[in-house]
Amino acid sequence: MDANGGAAFTATDHAMMARALRLAERGAYTTKPNPMVGCVIAHGETVVGEGWHQRAGEPHAEVHALRDAGERAKGATAYVTLEPCAHTGRTGPCADALIAAGVSRVIAAMRDPFPQVDGAGFETLRAAGIGVASGLMETQARALNRGFLSRVERGRPWLRVKLATSLDGRSALASGESKWISGEASRMEVQHWRARSGAIVTGAGTVLADDPALTVRMGDDTPFVPPLRVVLDPGLATVARGRVREGDAPTLYLHAPDAKPPRGLLAQHAAVPLRDGRFDLHAVLRLLAERGVNEIQLEAGATLAGGFLSAGLVDEVLLYVAPVLLGERARPMFDGLAIDTMMQKLKMAIVETRYVGQDIRLLLRPEPST
């Protein structure tokens, strides 16, 4: 049975929703801060229209699909990966567009928890006599929009830590230098993970040691919205240096409340409270959520990475393991975990494993402590 007590979803329903999810994923680099949404309009097994949300401020997936379908939308079923909106933002309500087009049924993968929607789209459709069902492939739909859902439901972005490590688990030399542990193929793949992020976060130490640009370099014409570059710099020691200030991507410096920005500083900056002399990392994530950031990619040293992990704020680890050894004097992946017994070990679930060039890439997620 479906989530609304109606007839069970058919094989055709599953096939159409899978197609809608693939369409939604095409907006991974461009829809932020909006969710990725795909829509397929069909009569039985015959697709008459399809579309996806391509960029914030532009038409939603349902509008693109309805335009594609034209008059053929009448009496059709609309498969959409997220509840159609029922409010007017930068675009009109998609629920109204579906009603006007005369679709007979709407199947959604999931309800939209965004406060201005959150069931109102379903209510609008039902009030117009359109059949509504939801919950089809909801797990896949939630995974696709994990960043958006994290921001709306938890009040903080989804946090991914990107690390390159040697076989002996070292992330940088004793000097702090970490260029380049991983191979070129891994560094190219990282650009795609950066492109889907709303912000790339680093620390002042990494800016001073490696001078990263933290930009997206796709190497082709793939469209993307440049992620915000965020530097955690308590005393604003790096505002006058570094490639992180250059280029078209925006940069935000987060600093301690008592830091005094230099006169004439043009870059964005904001104060974040400290806790025991260190940034309140929960406050950092709340601030970025308020700025519309869905996903964060943390590319920082062991101290900052360890701080987020110790605070329970890491949602996944993107780990590239290179076939090299750096030795005992090199730095670990995470500092400050204070693990003294095997009972305290942090368990990681392996979500995905693959070769990238000569490196092994692991996607890991912390397991809940028992």
N, C-alpha and C positions, 0 to 999 in steps of 0.2 A: 504493500500500500504506500501511497505517497504521503508527504508530510501534512497534507490537508484532508486525508481520509478518502480520497477518490480512488479511481482504479489504479492498479500498479502501472508503473512506467514501462513502456514497451522497448523492444530492441531499437526500433526507429527513433524513439525519444532519446535513448542513450547516444545513438550515432549523431543525431542532430546537436545535442548538447556538447558532445566531444568536439564537433566541428566549431561550435560557438566559442569554446574555450581556446581552441587553436587560433581563432580569429582574434580573441581578446589579447592573447600574448603578443600580437604584432605591435601593440601599443606600449610595450614594456619600457621603452626608452623615452617616450614622449608624453604620456598622459599625466604624469605626476604634476600636482599632488592628487589628481583624481585617480580613482581605481581603473584598472583595465577591464573593459567590458566588451563582449562580443554578442552578436545577435544573428540568428538564422530564422528566416520565415519560410515555412514549407507547407505544402498540401501533401500529407502522407510522406512518402519518400522523395517527393519532388521539391527541390529547393527553388524558391522563386525570388529570394532576396537575401542578402547577407551584408554585414558591415561590422565595423568595430570603432570604438572611441579612439580617435587618433591623436588629439591634443586638447589640453585643458582650454576651455573657452570656446571650443568648436563643437559641432553637433555630436550628440551621443550615438552609441552603436545602433539603437533602435531607429533613429532618424535616417542614418545611412542605409540600413537594411530596408526600411519602408520606401525610400527613394528608389532603391534598386528594384524592389518588387512592383512598385506602381499599383495599378488596379488589381494585380494578382494577389495583393495582400488580403483582399476581402475574403473572409471565411477561413483564412489560414491560421496555423499555429505559429506563434512567435516563441522561439527558444532564446532566452537571454541569461547570461551568466550572473547577473545581479538584478535585484528587484528594480523595475523601472521607476524613475523619480516622479514625484507628483508635485514638485515645487518649481518655481521659476528662479533660476540663478542667473548665470551668464547665458543659459539656453532655456528654452521652454520645457514644460513637463513632458516626459516621454510617455507617461501613461495616457495623457490626452491625445498624443499623436497616434498611439496604437488604437485607441477608441475611434478616432476619426477615420482611420484607415479601414476599420471594419473587421479586424482580426477576431476570430471566434474563441481563441484560447491563448493563454500565456503560460509558459512553463519557465520558471526561474530556478537557477541553481541554488540561490540563497537569498535571504532577506538582507536588505541593506541597513546596517546599524547606524548609519549617519543620521543624526537626530532629525533633520528636516525630511527624511524619507521614512525609515524605520516602520514599515508596514502601511504607510499612507498610500504608496503606489498600488499595492495589492487591493486595498479598500476601494480606491478609485475605480480600478478595473472591474471589481466584482459589482460595484454599484451600477456600472454600465451594462451589466449582464454578461460580462466576459468570464469564461471559466479560467480559474487560476490554480496552479499547482506549484509547489516549490520543494526543494530538497534534493533534486536530481543532480548527482555528482557534486554535492556540496563540499565534500572534502577537497576535491581538486580545485574548486572555485576559491575556497578559503586559502589554499596553498598559493594560488596564483597571486592573490591580493593580500598576502600576509602583512606587508608593510602598511597598507591603507587600514586594514583591520586592526593592527596593533595601535596605530595612532588614534583611531576612533574609539576602540574598546578599552585600551589600557592607558591612553593618554601619553604614550611615548612611541617613538619609532621602533621598528624592527632593527636590531643591531647585529651586524655581521662583522666579525673580525677577520681581516685578511692577513695571512701570515705566510712567509716563505721560510722554510727551515731546512737545516742540514739533516743527514741521517742520524746524527747524535743530538738532535733536538735543539739546535742553536739557531737563534734568529738574527744575530749580528755579532760582529767582532767586539772585543773588549772596548774598543774606541767608539763603538756605536755605529760604525760603518756596516751597511747591509746590502750595498750594491755590488754585484748582483748575485744572490744565492741561487735563485731560480733561473731557468733558461728563457730564451726569447719567446718560445711558444707559450709558456705560462704567462709571461708579461703581456703578451697580446690578448690572451683570454681574459685577463683581469680587466681589460678595457671594457668588455661587455658587462661585467659585474659593476664596474664604476658607472656605466651609462644608465643602468636601471636604478641607481641610488639617487636619493634626493640630496644627500650630503656625503662628502668624504671628510672624515675627521682625523686629525693628527695632533701631535703635541709639539711644543716648542723645541724639545730635544731632537725630534726627527727633522724638523726644519733646519736646525743648526748643523746636524750631522750629515744629512743626505741631500738637503736642498731640493725636495721633490716639487714638481709643478702641480701634481694632483689634478691633472686635466684628463679628459677622455680623448684618446687618439685611436680612432677606429680604423684608419687606413683605407676607408672607402666612403661612399656617399650615404651611408646609413644615417638617417636623421636621429637626433637626440637632443634633449634639453640638458645643458651643462649643469652638473650637480654643484651645489654650494660647497665651497671649500672652507672648512672650519678648523681654526688653529686654537688649541687650548694653551694659552700663554698667560700665566698669572700676572707677570710683571710687564707684559707687552715688550718683551726683549727682541721680538722678531719682526716688528711692524715695519722696520726700515730696510729689511733685507729679504732675500729669498725669491725664488721663482713662483712661489705660491701667490704672490701679489700680481703676477703678470698674466696677460691674456684676457679673454672675454668672460671667463667663468667668474662668478662673484666670490668674494672672500669675506669671511666673518671671523673676527678675533674675539674670543671669549677670555675675559680677564678677571682678576680678583676685584672685589668692590673698592679697595683702596688704591688700585692702580690708576695712574693719571695718564690718560691718552696724550701723546705729543700734540702740541699746537699744530693745527693744519692737517691732522690725520683725516684722510678722506675715506679710508676703508670702513666698512661696517664693523661695529664693535659693540659688545654688551657685557655687563658685569654679571658674574655668577657667584653665588655665595660659596664660602669655603666651609669645610667640616674637618676639624683637626688639622688645619693647615693645607688641606688638599681640596680640589674642586669637589663640590657636591655633585656627583655624577648623575643622580636622579634629577637634579635641577637642570643640568645640561640637557638631558633628554627632553624634559618638559618644555624647555625654551625652544628646542628645535621642532618639537611637535607643534607648538603654537605658530611656528613659521611655516607649517605645512609640509614638513619633512616626513615621508613615510618610511623610507629605508635609509639606514646609515651604513656606510662601509668604513670601518675603523682601520686605518693604515698607520700604525704608531708603534712605539717601542714597547719593551716588556713591562715597563712600569705602568703605563696607561692601559695596556691590554689586560694586565693582571688586576688593575683597579676595577675595571668594568666587570671582569669575570668574578672577582671576589664579591662584588656588590650584587651578583645575580642578574646582571643586565645584559649578558651576552645571549643572543638567540641562536646564532650559528657561527661556526668557524670555518672559513675557507682556507684550507691548509695545502700549500704546495711543498712537497717533500722532494728535495733535490739530491741526487746521488753524490754528495760531497760530505766531507767531515771538516768541522771547524775547531774542534778541540775544546778542552775543559775551560780555557780562559774566555771563550766566547760567551755571549749572553744567552739566557734561556728564552723561551717563547713568552712566559708569563712570570712576572715578579710579584712577590707579596702574597702568595697563596697560603702560606703558613700551614702546610700539611705536615704533620708529625707522625701520624699513624695511618695504616692502610684503611682503617675505618673512615678516614677523612677524605679519601681519594675522590676526585671528581670524575664521574663516569660520563663518557661521550657516546652517543649513538651515531653510527656511521650511516649517513643518509645516501651517500653516493661515493663511488671510487672510480677514477678513470686516469689513464695515462694522458699527459699533455707534453708532447715532445719526450724528453728523457725524464721528466718529473712525474711524480704521482700526485694527483689532486684528490684530496679528501674533503667532503662536505660533512661536517660534524655538528651535532646539536647536543647541548648538555642534557643529561637525563635528570629527572627530578630526584632530589635526595630522599632517601627512605628513612 
